[in-house]
Amino acid sequence: MSSGRRSNTTVEVFEQAASSYDRTGVSFFGPLGVDLVRCASVRPGDRVLDVGCGRGAVLFPAAEATGPTGRVTGIDLAPAMVALTTEDVTRAGLAHVDVRVGDAQQPDFPPGSFDRVLAGLVVFLLPDPGQAIRAYGRLLRPSGRLAISTFAAQDPAFVAAMDALAAHLPADGPRPAPSADPFADDKAITATMTAARLAVTAITQHHVESRFRDVDHWMTWLWSHGARALLRHIPADRLDAATTDAARALEPARVPGGGLALTTAIRVTVAVRTPGAADPEESS
Ligand SMILES: C[S@@+](CC[C@H](N)C(=O)[O-])C[C@H]1O[C@@H](n2cnc3c(N)ncnc32)[C@H](O)[C@@H]1O
């Protein structure tokens, strides 16, 4: 699959998910957004760019941290995400925040525009993550920081349940092309940052426990985010059987009194511009 096509498909998935994204009563994106902003040490008065802002899990804590003397700009390629988050920003009366359609692969701002560039659970979705990270470095002021979050480990029950769903995909349907993961572990992340002329200052792991009333609630949550990319390829007449198989795989996640609990580990990486390493493209 070409990188352009991959990007279009990704954005289409989030466009369809936008109205329910992070609105299904499941604690997941919210606490991770707060962690990302805290790790980035966003300060009052900072100028912040939030790439792939979605429904604002990073944007709103960043806006609180900068306060009205700062400025927070969110960009997302899915127009529905931008429209709904803009409504939320307006409702909250945040005059120092704006949200616009923009590409996280190559954000269109002058070099040195921001004190902080934040990317919550988005860089691994991009056609060329290494190039994107290099672009974020160019957007930082000399003392600026980049903070990104990426997946470290999924709950084993989640992995088994997703495998159970994937077993119902048509044999001739689209399959993700195998590729090297530039965020697979601390070593790979450090190499990705170094290649982008950035120096890692910290990589920390954060765990979030997500609770679900039952398997139907878990499926509703899947439809509300990137997992929709898999679900939408399961033929409608196989969805019930796929859900039954996923329910079986989720049994180890059942908690006393009913419901399910899944724990996800996320890495937050903070990086700064490498001192003295000017990017030749910066002046162009
Ligand atoms: C998993 S969500 C994360 C949203 C938010 N940062 C959060 O933590 O909840 C990924 C977001 O990135 C957006 N996205 C995907 N590819 C993008 C691109 N090339 N440019 C801008 N946004 C993109 C999607 O539309 C979606 O809103």
PDBQT file of the ligand as one rigid body, heavy atoms in Angstrom, charges set to zero:
ROOT
HETATM    1  C1  LIG A 301      -5.255   7.934  17.804  1.00  0.00    +0.000 C 
HETATM    2  S1  LIG A 301      -5.840   9.532  17.416  1.00  0.00    +0.000 S 
HETATM    3  C2  LIG A 301      -5.021  10.546  18.667  1.00  0.00    +0.000 C 
HETATM    4  C3  LIG A 301      -5.759  11.825  18.906  1.00  0.00    +0.000 C 
HETATM    5  C4  LIG A 301      -5.270  12.626  20.115  1.00  0.00    +0.000 C 
HETATM    6  N1  LIG A 301      -3.908  13.073  19.930  1.00  0.00    +0.000 N 
HETATM    7  C5  LIG A 301      -5.420  11.819  21.388  1.00  0.00    +0.000 C 
HETATM    8  O1  LIG A 301      -4.413  11.584  22.071  1.00  0.00    +0.000 OA
HETATM    9  O2  LIG A 301      -6.563  11.402  21.691  1.00  0.00    +0.000 OA
HETATM   10  C6  LIG A 301      -4.969   9.971  15.954  1.00  0.00    +0.000 C 
HETATM   11  C7  LIG A 301      -5.432  11.289  15.355  1.00  0.00    +0.000 C 
HETATM   12  O3  LIG A 301      -4.506  11.653  14.342  1.00  0.00    +0.000 OA
HETATM   13  C8  LIG A 301      -5.219  12.115  13.215  1.00  0.00    +0.000 C 
HETATM   14  N2  LIG A 301      -4.360  11.922  12.037  1.00  0.00    +0.000 N 
HETATM   15  C9  LIG A 301      -3.999  10.767  11.418  1.00  0.00    +0.000 A 
HETATM   16  N3  LIG A 301      -3.162  11.030  10.402  1.00  0.00    +0.000 NA
HETATM   17  C10 LIG A 301      -2.981  12.373  10.385  1.00  0.00    +0.000 A 
HETATM   18  C11 LIG A 301      -2.216  13.265   9.574  1.00  0.00    +0.000 A 
HETATM   19  N4  LIG A 301      -1.474  12.827   8.544  1.00  0.00    +0.000 N 
HETATM   20  N5  LIG A 301      -2.254  14.573   9.867  1.00  0.00    +0.000 NA
HETATM   21  C12 LIG A 301      -3.018  15.062  10.891  1.00  0.00    +0.000 A 
HETATM   22  N6  LIG A 301      -3.769  14.261  11.683  1.00  0.00    +0.000 NA
HETATM   23  C13 LIG A 301      -3.732  12.946  11.433  1.00  0.00    +0.000 A 
HETATM   24  C14 LIG A 301      -6.496  11.333  13.190  1.00  0.00    +0.000 C 
HETATM   25  O4  LIG A 301      -7.507  11.986  12.436  1.00  0.00    +0.000 OA
HETATM   26  C15 LIG A 301      -6.793  11.239  14.687  1.00  0.00    +0.000 C 
HETATM   27  O5  LIG A 301      -7.570  12.341  15.110  1.00  0.00    +0.000 OA
ENDROOT
TORSDOF 0
